[in-house]
Amino acid sequence: MRILLIIGILLAALTLTSAQTSTPARLLQQLREPAHDTTRVNLYYKLSHYYWYRNADSAILMADKSLALAKSINFKKGIALAYLTKGVSLVAKGSFPEALDCHLQALRLSEELHMAGLSGNTYNNIGIVYSSLGNYAKAVECFEKSIELMKPYGPAAVYNGLINIADIYTQKKEYEKALTYTREAYKITQELNDSSGMSVTLYNIGEIYERTGRYDEALPYLTQSLAMSQRLNDIEGISFSYNTIAKVYAGKKQYAKSIYYAQLSMKNIDPGGNKELITSACHILYEGYRQTNNPERALYYRNREIELKENLYSIEKERQANTLQAQHDLERKQHQIELLEKDKALQQKEIVREKFKLRTYIAGVFILTMVIIYLVVSNVRWKKFNELLKERNAAIISQKQKIDEQNDHLEKLNAIKNRLISIISHDFRSPLHSLQSLVELMKEGTLTNEEIALMSDLVGEKLSVTVQLVENMLHWAKSQMDGMSLQTENFDLKQVVADNVRLVQGQADMKQVVVSNDVTSPTLAYADKATVDIVLRNLMSNAIKFSRAGDQLFLSVAEHDQQYIKVIVKDTGRGIPLEKQSHLFNGFAGFTTPGTSNEKGTGLGLTLCKELVEKNGGSIWFESVPGKGSSFIFTIPRAAA
């Protein structure tokens, strides 16, 4: 997450004199001129403030001079400001315990003097120290107090606190909280027309959406942030945006775009620039090329990533070692001074002996420390090497699994192809040949009107069945090969049932089957209306297909439970033989049964019904007694009240 490194003070309200910009040379010249002590305190304070981001040691030196002079004249406001500027300088050096002590001293005095603005700024600085030390709960508490105290000074005064809290919640992966604070900060940047702040907050919002997998929401924010960073010529901001846009496309599995934006990031940032950004771009490129089956490029960027990570690790360890050594040197010097003050009455020989012992001890500690550091670094590197080996082995296993899945998918598609060819070659010939024969006879003029009418009815019946077979085959093939996208909505089952009764009424009349529709009241369901329509039409056509003259078809709905509706298609036809019941929903099993009028089928109708019902979140089953009829029941979700 990007943050603006601003640890500001409301200078117009808090400084001791008018806040005009002065150079160090001008300030030092004023110190050499006669002036009141309070003025000199303020001059030292301004010098310390000037060196905040330039030279931390100089800033601390000027802060100490301001603090000493302010204490000598008991100038409490000057003491508070001196502690504050010293604390900020110590944070810049990474001396967090000492910085915390200074800020607490400043807070005590600002509250005593009722300086709400200084107290609010100090709470913000204390929060930064606690955050750096990993005490996030305490840091959030301080930032919230800072925001409350700074509200009277306007939106700009609370912006830093909001960004700091958002950063902590992002680190803790509490993204909704982070998003709330970042959006509030973004509103402030809009009110202030602060392009730099808007670029940062827009990026942070986009990054949070990316981390939580909300990729389509992330892209607009990241794109806006990128455009602003480009206008501001903010090199790091541009690379941050490119990197996170690349992560978004990787999350969307659009790896070509992911690679494109990661490469833009690499081109944009200087090779000696932000190592963490370059490392992140290398990782994105490694993942992108790995997913697009380009192992050579993937390996190249993986090696670069590992090399950069090792360099970052070495730099961090060196920084920590330098910090520890500096602290140790400071403690050693203080200890030496104490020893000299206590032992100044001792003879020179005793002093030399004590110094020798001390130096020997320090050398031994230093050597031991170096050995320990070397062993720790070596151990960590071996662990990282083993982890990398595990990652590469896992990647190989993952690629093998994907290849196996692809083979399974190809075998399934081949089986689908064979099944469709079988259906086309066996089940579509008869009605087409019948139609061809009728046309040829009609051309020859050898048929009477009564014969033409009779044969037209027979061919029409076969074509009706063939159309149903074609629809089932196409819907089933689509669901198997491409997947089927459902459009769920609230709709009335009463209307769907009535429409399908009208569609099959001709088929029922031809076979003298009586259709009884008991769905007379509105019944709201929540599913894909088109697929439910296909299921109902298939079940009704099947019921008529296996019914005899005088049989009945009953349609009804009932409550299944609080979440589902039960749809029942019942007939009094010839029922399902026991030996075929276990294979009824398996379209690949090859079990197709002619209807009572010798109607043919593909065996796919019930398989399609099962798949469509389950895609809608329901289930389907049947009850059948041979010779007495069958009931097919399926469930679909009911509409929300």
C-alpha positions in Angstrom: 0.0 0.0 0.0 1.3 3.4 -0.9 1.5 6.1 1.8 2.5 9.8 1.7 5.5 10.2 4.1 4.2 13.4 5.8 4.6 13.9 9.5 3.4 17.5 9.5 2.7 20.1 12.1 0.2 22.9 11.8 3.0 25.5 11.6 0.8 28.5 11.2 -0.9 27.6 14.6 2.0 26.2 16.5 5.3 27.8 15.7 6.5 30.6 17.9 6.9 33.2 15.2 5.5 33.7 11.7 6.1 30.6 9.6 8.2 32.1 6.8 10.6 30.0 4.7 14.2 30.5 5.7 17.5 28.9 4.6 19.9 27.4 7.1 22.4 30.1 6.3 19.9 32.8 7.1 18.8 31.0 10.3 22.4 30.6 11.5 23.0 34.3 10.8 20.0 35.2 13.0 21.4 33.1 15.8 24.6 35.1 15.7 22.6 38.3 16.1 21.3 39.5 19.5 17.9 38.1 20.2 15.5 37.0 23.0 16.0 33.4 24.2 12.5 32.4 23.1 13.4 33.6 19.6 16.6 31.6 19.7 14.6 28.5 20.8 12.4 28.9 17.7 15.4 29.4 15.4 17.0 26.1 16.6 13.6 24.5 16.2 13.3 25.7 12.5 16.8 24.5 11.8 15.9 21.0 13.2 12.7 21.0 11.1 14.7 22.0 8.0 17.0 18.9 8.4 14.1 16.4 9.0 14.4 14.8 5.5 17.9 15.9 4.8 20.2 14.9 7.7 18.7 13.2 10.7 21.9 13.8 12.8 21.8 17.5 12.2 18.1 17.6 13.0 18.7 15.9 16.3 21.6 18.3 17.1 19.5 21.4 16.5 16.6 19.8 18.5 18.9 19.2 21.5 20.1 22.9 21.4 16.5 24.1 21.2 15.5 21.7 24.1 18.4 22.7 26.3 17.8 26.5 25.9 14.0 26.1 26.3 14.5 24.1 29.6 17.0 26.7 30.9 14.3 29.5 30.7 11.4 27.1 31.5 9.7 27.8 28.1 7.2 24.9 28.0 5.8 25.5 24.5 9.4 25.6 23.2 10.2 22.4 25.2 7.2 20.6 23.7 8.1 21.6 20.1 11.8 20.6 20.7 10.8 17.2 21.9 8.5 16.8 18.9 11.1 17.6 16.3 13.7 15.4 18.1 11.2 12.5 18.1 10.6 12.9 14.3 14.3 12.9 13.7 14.8 9.8 15.8 12.1 8.0 13.8 14.0 8.8 10.6 17.1 7.1 12.2 15.1 4.1 13.3 15.6 4.8 17.0 12.0 4.1 17.9 12.2 3.7 21.8 14.0 7.0 22.1 11.6 8.6 19.6 8.6 7.3 21.6 10.0 8.9 24.8 10.4 12.3 23.1 6.8 12.2 21.7 5.4 11.2 25.1 7.2 14.2 26.7 5.8 16.5 24.0 2.3 15.1 24.5 2.4 15.6 28.3 3.3 19.3 27.8 0.9 20.0 24.9 -2.0 18.6 27.0 -0.9 20.7 30.0 -0.8 23.8 27.8 -4.2 22.9 26.1 -2.6 22.9 22.6 -5.0 20.6 20.8 -3.3 20.9 17.4 0.1 20.0 18.8 -1.5 17.1 20.8 -3.2 15.8 17.6 0.0 15.9 15.6 1.9 14.2 18.5 -0.6 11.4 18.7 -0.1 10.8 15.0 3.6 10.6 15.4 3.3 8.3 18.4 1.0 6.1 16.2 3.8 5.9 13.6 6.2 4.7 16.2 3.9 2.0 17.5 3.1 0.9 13.9 6.9 0.6 13.2 7.3 -1.5 16.3 4.4 -3.8 15.2 2.0 -2.7 18.0 -1.0 -2.1 15.6 -3.7 -1.9 18.2 -1.9 0.9 20.0 -1.1 2.6 16.7 -4.8 2.7 15.6 -5.8 4.1 19.0 -3.3 6.9 18.6 -4.3 7.7 15.0 -8.0 7.9 16.0 -7.2 10.3 18.8 -5.2 12.4 16.4 -8.0 12.5 13.9 -10.5 13.6 16.6 -8.2 16.4 17.8 -7.3 17.6 14.3 -10.9 17.9 13.0 -11.3 21.5 14.0 -8.4 22.4 11.7 -10.1 21.2 8.5 -10.0 18.1 6.3 -6.3 18.4 5.4 -5.3 18.0 9.0 -7.0 14.6 9.4 -5.8 13.2 6.0 -2.5 11.7 7.3 -4.3 9.9 10.2 -6.8 8.3 7.8 -4.1 7.1 5.4 -2.0 5.7 8.4 -5.0 3.8 9.8 -5.9 2.4 6.4 -2.3 1.2 6.0 -2.4 -0.7 9.3 -5.7 -2.4 8.4 -4.3 -3.4 5.0 -1.2 -4.9 6.7 -3.6 -6.8 9.1 -5.7 -7.9 6.0 -8.8 -6.3 7.4 -9.6 -4.9 4.0 -13.1 -3.6 4.5 -11.9 -1.3 7.3 -8.9 -0.2 5.2 -11.3 0.6 2.4 -13.5 2.7 4.6 -10.7 4.9 5.8 -9.1 5.2 2.3 -12.4 6.3 0.7 -12.7 9.0 3.4 -9.1 10.1 2.7 -9.9 10.2 -1.1 -12.9 12.5 -0.5 -10.6 14.9 1.3 -8.1 14.9 -1.6 -11.0 15.7 -4.0 -12.1 18.7 -1.8 -8.5 20.0 -1.7 -7.9 19.2 -5.4 -4.7 17.4 -4.3 -3.6 15.4 -7.4 -0.8 13.6 -5.6 -3.1 12.6 -2.8 -5.8 11.5 -5.2 -3.3 9.4 -7.1 -2.2 7.6 -3.9 -5.7 7.0 -2.5 -7.1 5.8 -5.9 -4.2 3.4 -6.1 -4.8 2.1 -2.5 -8.5 1.5 -3.2 -7.6 -0.4 -6.4 -5.0 -2.4 -4.5 -7.5 -3.4 -1.8 -10.0 -4.6 -4.4 -7.2 -6.6 -6.1 -6.1 -8.2 -2.8 -9.7 -9.3 -2.2 -10.3 -10.7 -5.7 -12.7 -7.9 -6.8 -10.8 -7.4 -10.1 -13.4 -5.7 -12.2 -13.9 -3.1 -9.4 -10.1 -2.6 -9.0 -9.3 -1.7 -12.6 -11.1 1.7 -12.9 -9.3 3.0 -9.7 -5.9 1.7 -10.8 -6.3 3.2 -14.3 -7.2 6.6 -12.8 -4.3 6.5 -10.5 -2.0 5.6 -13.4 -3.2 8.5 -15.4 -2.6 11.0 -12.5 0.8 9.6 -11.8 1.8 10.0 -15.5 0.6 13.6 -15.4 2.6 14.2 -12.2 5.6 12.3 -13.7 5.6 10.2 -10.5 7.8 7.3 -11.7 7.2 5.0 -8.7 3.5 5.8 -8.8 3.4 4.7 -12.4 5.2 1.5 -11.7 3.0 0.7 -8.6 -0.1 1.1 -10.9 1.3 -1.0 -13.7 2.3 -3.8 -11.2 -1.1 -4.0 -9.6 -3.0 -3.8 -12.9 -0.8 -6.8 -14.0 -1.8 -8.6 -10.8 -5.5 -7.9 -11.6 -5.2 -9.5 -15.0 -3.3 -12.4 -13.6 -6.2 -12.9 -11.1 -8.6 -12.8 -14.1 -6.4 -15.4 -15.8 -5.8 -13.0 -18.7 -2.1 -13.7 -18.6 -1.1 -11.9 -21.8 -2.4 -8.6 -20.4 -0.7 -9.4 -17.1 2.6 -9.9 -18.8 2.1 -6.7 -20.9 1.6 -4.4 -17.8 4.4 -6.1 -15.8 6.8 -5.4 -18.7 5.6 -1.8 -18.8 6.4 -1.5 -15.1 9.9 -3.0 -15.7 10.6 -0.5 -18.5 9.3 2.5 -16.5 11.4 2.1 -13.3 15.1 2.5 -13.3 17.0 -0.8 -12.8 18.6 0.7 -9.7 15.3 2.0 -8.3 12.8 0.5 -6.0 13.9 -3.1 -5.6 10.7 -4.3 -4.1 8.7 -3.0 -7.1 11.1 -4.7 -9.5 10.9 -7.9 -7.5 7.1 -7.8 -7.7 7.2 -7.2 -11.4 9.6 -10.2 -11.9 7.2 -12.4 -9.9 4.2 -11.4 -12.0 6.1 -12.1 -15.2 7.2 -15.5 -13.9 3.6 -16.4 -13.1 2.4 -15.1 -16.4 4.9 -17.0 -18.5 4.4 -20.1 -16.4 0.7 -20.1 -17.0 1.2 -19.4 -20.8 3.5 -22.4 -21.1 6.7 -20.4 -21.8 9.1 -22.2 -19.3 12.2 -20.4 -20.6 10.9 -16.9 -19.9 9.3 -18.1 -16.7 12.6 -19.5 -15.4 14.4 -16.3 -16.4 12.2 -14.0 -14.4 12.0 -16.6 -11.5 15.8 -16.4 -11.3 15.8 -12.6 -11.3 13.1 -12.6 -8.6 15.2 -14.9 -6.4 18.3 -12.8 -6.9 16.5 -9.6 -6.0 14.9 -11.2 -3.0 18.4 -12.3 -1.8 19.7 -8.8 -2.3 16.8 -7.3 -0.4 17.3 -9.8 2.4 21.0 -8.9 2.6 20.4 -5.2 2.6 17.8 -5.6 5.4 20.1 -7.7 7.5 22.9 -5.2 7.0 20.7 -2.3 8.0 19.6 -4.2 11.2 23.2 -5.1 12.0 24.2 -1.5 11.5 21.4 -0.3 13.8 22.3 -2.8 16.5 26.0 -1.8 16.2 25.2 1.9 16.5 23.1 1.3 19.6 25.8 -0.9 21.0 28.5 1.8 20.3 26.3 4.4 22.0 25.9 2.3 25.1 29.6 1.5 25.1 30.5 5.2 25.0 28.1 6.1 27.8 29.6 3.3 29.8 33.1 4.5 29.2 32.2 8.0 30.4 30.7 6.6 33.6 33.8 4.5 34.2 36.1 7.5 33.7 34.0 9.7 36.1 34.0 7.0 38.8 37.6 6.0 38.5 39.3 9.4 37.8 41.0 9.1 41.2 42.7 5.8 40.4 46.3 5.6 39.3 47.1 5.6 35.5 48.2 2.0 35.6 44.8 0.8 36.8 43.0 3.0 34.2 45.1 1.5 31.4 44.4 -2.1 32.7 40.6 -1.4 32.8 40.6 0.0 29.3 42.5 -3.1 28.0 40.0 -5.4 29.7 37.1 -3.4 28.3 38.5 -3.4 24.8 39.2 -7.2 24.9 35.6 -7.8 26.1 34.2 -5.6 23.3 36.4 -7.3 20.7 35.2 -10.8 21.9 31.6 -9.7 21.9 32.0 -8.2 18.4 33.7 -11.4 17.0 31.0 -13.6 18.7 28.3 -11.4 17.3 29.8 -11.6 13.7 30.0 -15.4 14.0 26.3 -15.6 15.2 25.2 -13.3 12.4 27.1 -15.4 9.8 25.5 -18.6 11.1 22.0 -17.1 11.2 22.3 -15.7 7.7 23.7 -19.1 6.4 20.9 -21.0 8.0 18.2 -18.6 6.6 19.7 -18.9 3.1 19.6 -22.7 3.2 16.0 -22.6 4.4 15.1 -20.3 1.5 16.9 -22.5 -1.0 14.9 -25.6 0.3 11.7 -23.6 0.0 12.5 -22.7 -3.6 13.1 -26.3 -4.4 9.7 -27.2 -2.9 8.0 -24.5 -4.9 9.6 -25.8 -8.1 8.6 -29.4 -7.4 5.1 -28.2 -6.6 5.0 -26.3 -9.9 6.0 -29.5 -11.8 3.3 -31.5 -10.0 0.7 -28.8 -10.8 1.6 -28.8 -14.5 1.3 -32.6 -14.6 -2.2 -32.4 -13.0 -3.3 -29.9 -15.6 -2.1 -32.1 -18.4 -4.0 -35.0 -16.9 -7.1 -32.9 -16.6 -6.7 -31.8 -20.3 -6.4 -35.4 -21.4 -9.6 -36.3 -19.4 -11.4 -33.4 -21.0 -10.3 -34.5 -24.5 -11.5 -38.1 -23.9 -14.8 -36.7 -22.7 -15.2 -34.5 -25.8 -14.3 -37.5 -28.0 -17.0 -39.6 -26.4 -19.5 -36.7 -26.9 -18.5 -36.6 -30.6 -19.0 -40.3 -31.0 -22.3 -40.2 -29.3 -23.6 -37.3 -31.5 -22.4 -39.1 -34.7 -24.2 -42.3 -33.5 -27.5 -40.3 -32.9 -27.3 -38.5 -36.2 -26.5 -41.7 -38.2 -29.2 -43.9 -36.5 -32.1 -41.7 -35.2 -32.4 -39.0 -37.8 -32.5 -41.3 -40.9 -36.0 -42.7 -40.5 -38.1 -39.5 -40.4 -36.0 -37.9 -43.2 -36.4 -41.0 -45.4 -40.1 -40.9 -44.7 -40.3 -37.3 -45.7 -38.3 -38.0 -48.8 -40.5 -40.9 -49.9 -43.7 -38.8 -49.4 -42.3 -36.0 -51.5 -41.3 -38.4 -54.3 -44.8 -40.0 -54.3 -46.4 -36.6 -54.3 -44.3 -35.7 -57.3 -45.4 -38.8 -59.2 -49.1 -38.0 -58.4 -49.9 -41.6 -57.4 -51.4 -40.7 -54.0 -55.0 -39.9 -53.3 -55.8 -37.0 -51.0 -56.7 -39.3 -48.2 -53.3 -41.1 -48.5 -51.5 -37.8 -48.6 -53.3 -36.7 -45.4 -52.6 -40.0 -43.6 -48.9 -40.0 -44.6 -48.6 -36.3 -43.8 -49.8 -37.0 -40.2 -47.4 -39.8 -39.8 -44.4 -37.9 -41.2 -45.5 -34.8 -39.1 -45.5 -36.9 -36.0 -42.0 -38.3 -36.8 -40.7 -34.8 -37.6 -42.1 -33.5 -34.3 -40.2 -36.1 -32.4 -37.1 -35.4 -34.5 -37.3 -31.7 -33.7 -37.5 -32.6 -30.0 -34.5 -34.9 -30.4 -32.5 -32.2 -32.2 -33.3 -29.6 -29.5 -32.2 -32.1 -26.7 -29.1 -33.0 -28.6 -28.0 -29.4 -29.1 -28.7 -28.3 -25.5 -27.0 -31.4 -24.1 -23.9 -30.9 -26.4 -23.6 -27.3 -25.4 -23.8 -28.1 -21.7 -21.1 -30.7 -22.2 -18.7 -28.9 -24.5 -19.0 -25.2 -23.8 -20.8 -24.9 -20.5 -24.2 -23.2 -20.2 -24.6 -19.7 -18.7 -27.8 -19.4 -16.6 -29.9 -16.2 -16.3 -31.7 -16.6 -13.0 -34.8 -14.6 -12.4 -38.1 -14.6 -10.6 -40.9 -16.1 -12.8 -44.4 -17.7 -12.5 -44.4 -21.5 -12.9 -48.1 -21.4 -13.7 -47.4 -19.5 -17.0 -44.5 -21.9 -17.9 -46.7 -25.0 -17.3 -49.6 -23.5 -19.3 -47.3 -22.7 -22.3 -45.9 -26.2 -22.4 -49.4 -27.7 -22.1 -50.3 -25.8 -25.3 -47.2 -27.0 -27.0 -47.7 -30.8 -26.3 -51.5 -30.7 -26.7 -51.4 -31.7 -30.4 -49.1 -34.7 -29.5 -51.5 -35.7 -26.7 -54.6 -35.4 -28.9 -53.0 -37.6 -31.6 -52.3 -40.3 -29.0 -55.7 -39.7 -27.2 -53.9 -38.9 -23.9 -55.8 -36.6 -21.5 -53.7 -33.8 -20.1 -54.8 -32.4 -16.7 -53.1 -29.1 -15.5 -53.5 -28.7 -11.7 -51.2 -25.6 -11.6 -54.0 -23.0 -11.3 -52.4 -20.6 -8.8 -49.4 -18.3 -9.3 -46.2 -20.0 -8.1 -43.0 -17.9 -8.1 -39.7 -19.6 -8.7 -36.1 -18.3 -8.8 -34.1 -20.0 -11.6 -33.2 -19.9 -15.3 -36.6 -19.8 -17.0 -35.4 -21.2 -20.3 -33.8 -24.3 -18.8 -36.8 -25.0 -16.6 -39.0 -24.7 -19.7 -36.7 -27.3 -21.5 -36.9 -29.7 -18.5 -40.7 -29.5 -18.2 -41.2 -29.9 -22.0 -39.0 -33.0 -22.1 -40.8 -34.6 -19.1 -44.2 -33.9 -20.6 -43.2 -35.2 -24.1 -41.7 -38.4 -22.5 -44.9 -39.0 -20.5 -47.1 -38.7 -23.7 -44.6 -40.9 -25.6 -45.0 -43.8 -23.1 -48.8 -43.4 -22.7 -51.5 -45.3 -24.5 -54.9 -44.2 -25.7 -57.0 -43.3 -22.7 -54.1 -42.7 -20.4 -53.8 -39.5 -18.4 -51.0 -36.9 -17.8 -51.2 -34.9 -14.5 -49.2 -31.7 -13.9 -48.9 -30.2 -10.4 -46.6 -28.2 -8.0 -46.1 -28.5 -4.3 -44.0 -27.1 -1.5 -40.8 -29.2 -1.0 -39.4 -27.1 1.9 -38.8 -23.5 2.8 -36.4 -23.0 -0.1 -37.6 -25.2 -2.9 -40.7 -25.9 -5.0 -41.5 -29.4 -6.2 -42.8 -29.9 -9.8 -44.6 -33.2 -10.5 -45.2 -34.8 -14.0 -47.3 -37.9 -13.5 -48.7 -40.3 -16.1 -50.7 -43.5 -16.1 -48.7 -45.0 -19.0 -46.9 -48.3 -19.2 -44.2 -47.4 -16.7 -40.4 -48.1 -16.7 -39.1 -51.7 -16.7 -37.1 -52.5 -13.6 -33.9 -53.5 -15.5 -33.8 -50.0 -17.1 -34.5 -47.8 -14.1 -30.9 -47.7 -12.9 -29.7 -46.4 -16.3 -32.4 -43.8 -16.8 -30.4 -40.6 -16.4 -27.2 -41.8 -18.1 -27.3 -40.6 -21.7 -24.1 -42.5 -22.5 -25.4 -45.9 -21.5 -27.2 -46.4 -24.8 -30.6 -47.2 -23.3 -33.3 -45.8 -25.5 -36.8 -47.2 -25.5 -39.4 -46.8 -28.3 -42.7 -45.1 -27.3 -46.1 -46.7 -27.3 -46.4 -45.6 -31.0 -42.9 -46.8 -31.7 -41.5 -43.2 -31.3 -37.7 -43.1 -31.2 -35.4 -41.2 -28.9 -31.7 -40.3 -28.4 -31.5 -41.3 -24.8 -30.4 -37.8 -24.0 -33.6 -36.2 -22.8 -33.6 -37.3 -19.2 -29.8 -36.8 -19.0 -30.3 -33.2 -20.2 -33.1 -32.7 -17.6 -30.9 -33.9 -14.8 -28.0 -31.6 -15.7 -30.2 -28.6 -16.2 -32.1 -29.1 -12.9 -28.8 -29.5 -11.0 -27.3 -26.4 -12.6 -30.3 -24.5 -11.2 -29.5 -25.9 -7.7 -32.3 -28.5 -7.6 -32.6 -32.3 -7.9 -34.7 -34.8 -9.9 -35.9 -38.3 -9.3 -38.7 -40.6 -10.4 -41.2 -43.2 -9.1 -42.5 -45.9 -11.5 -44.5 -49.1 -11.4 -44.3 -51.1 -14.6 -47.7 -51.2 -16.3 -49.2 -48.5 -14.1 -47.3 -45.4 -14.9 -44.5 -43.1 -13.7 -44.0 -39.9 -11.8 -41.1 -37.6 -12.5 -40.4 -35.0 -9.8 -37.9 -32.2 -9.8 -37.2 -29.2 -7.4 -36.1 -25.6 -8.1 -35.5 -22.7 -5.8 -38.5 -20.7 -4.8 -38.5 -16.9 -5.2 -37.5 -14.8 -2.2 -40.5 -13.4 -0.3 
